[in-house]
Amino acid sequence: MKEKRKLLYHLVLLLATFILGLILWLSLILPYSEVNDNFTEIPGYVTHSELYNFTYPLNLLPGNDYGLLVNNSFNFSILNLGCSEQTFLLVLIHSAPGNFQKRNVIRSTWGNRTKKIKIFYVMGKALLDIQNKILHENQINKDIIQGNFKDVYRNLTLKHIMSLKYATYHCPQAKYILKTDDDVFVNMPLMQNFVNFDLSPFGTSNLLFCSVRKSVSVLRTYRSKWRVGFEEYPCRTYPTYCPGWVILYSPDVVFKLYKSAQNTANLFWIDDVHVTGILAAKNNISHTDSTNLIISKRDQHSLVEKKVFPAKPFLFGRPDLEADEIKSLWSGVSAHKVPKSALGV
């Protein structure tokens, strides 16, 4: 009889341990699995007529929202303004603090500011010697936006959310928001025609325009700087998302993602996946693929090395460009007539 009771006790203990383990596992997996399983795509972006004017509904945000970045106390260490009713396109370029040359290359090529186009470089805090140089750089150019968090890989998501915060609070007039990196080429003359003629000069809604990635496997190898542990993200693949090197947003999408980011406790450090994957899915925001408007490897090589301009229009160079490549692309674009449409219509 004693042996039976002892056996029963161990079975109950084993069952209880199993149930507790299952509950713990579900608590980790459910926030992410719900994103993938419940996501239903809705129709893509909608272009609007002159009657459309999006207003950021700031009343939907908490009263203390401006002083917070997710769950962290926040302020802009460097803040430049300049948007007005004439501002049409806001360009936010994510840059590492020490990338002075990269920023200057963009300023001297495609990143020329106008009344309709406002361009800022977004970063976190730097070491003191670099910070002093940034302050001097900003005195000259007045185009730095800096947050009070360290500029490190693990804070990429904070940088992305800070960009959305800036657009929401400080540039609500912009009809379009372009987020890029500092090693990217944007065919700005054609971009202006693209948003005016291929999209709409009066604005667009539900636009999340990028080189879409689907069913990308999570990297688990310790050899990668992008390694993600099971405790950080337990699923095998990521939801559909945008690589962060170039993304075009409509203001309504900016606000939905920003509001959702500020109310999400689980902050995943890979910003592309967190903002344009997990949060986009939670808000039922569909992606529009821009891959066809990125210059091909062959065309880029011909333009950079042989000065042969491609017949096919392109909005963006390929990612991870060197300074000389950006300069060559800009020389080619500057020397040729700008098509009215990027889509060839």
C-alpha angles and dihedrals in degrees: 000000000000090000091052092051090047091050091048091050092053092047091051091047091049092049092049091050090050092050093049090049091049092051091050092049092049091050088058099041103039099070089058101034090054089057092056100037100044099041111117117181117233125200115294130254123326123217117215140215127234090280092070121095120160117213119194106240096224089167087075090064124081117262092248095046097110092060094051135072104195100307097338130097106250145190136159107255088195120020126180122183130188109133116131140166087283093058110112105163127032115198118196113188116196109220137172111240094244095051095099095143093050091053092048091050090055092045090054095046129026098350100080113145122225136170089270098039122056118189126191135172115229124208147142131239121309137201114280099259092050091041091058090053090049090053089053091046090051093050088059101040105021091208106111125113112189131179128208095248128092115270099237135130093259089059097053090108091054089052091051093048090047088057090053089048092053092050091047098048105024108030109031090143094070115106091201135026120206118195117193143154127250094252094058132103119218118192090223099181090055092040089061090053091044095057092040102043109015092041118016137285087219095056142265134242133215091021118155101158119183147113093289121224120202132188094356112177119240112247112237100169117115089220093072125080085213093059113142123198123222089246089059098045118000100187123095096229137029124243117255107292146161124255101238099229092092128007130160115206134188113223095249090057090047090055096045092050093044094049091046092047092052090053098045116099096190104074111192109204099219097084098198091058096038099047105029096028115033097025094039090054093048089054094044092240114161125217126235115208119235097178093110090060095054112097113252121245090247095049092046092051091049092049096045099039104027102024090235110148114219121243092219114079117240133191099193140032119226118279127268097032126178120234093254091052092053090049092049093049090050092049090052094048093046092053096054136069114261114240114233090229131037088203095055095244 
